[in-house]
Amino acid sequence: MNATQTKTQSLLAPVLAMAVIGLTMLFAVGHAQSATMHDAAHDMRHATGFPCH
């Protein structure tokens, strides 16, 4: 392997791990039955300009 392949492979795992963690958190909070967590996620969607209605 050359240096570029090694660098790409070493960066891929942390990036994928963070993406999985982030998407899991978004899914869990966005679909939570708890009114507080749902409202917090809903307010964040409005604050970032993401349409949710």
Secondary structure, 3 states (H helix, E strand, C coil): CCHHHHHHHHHHHHHHHHHHHHHHHHHHHHCCCCHHHHHHHHHHHHHCCCCCC
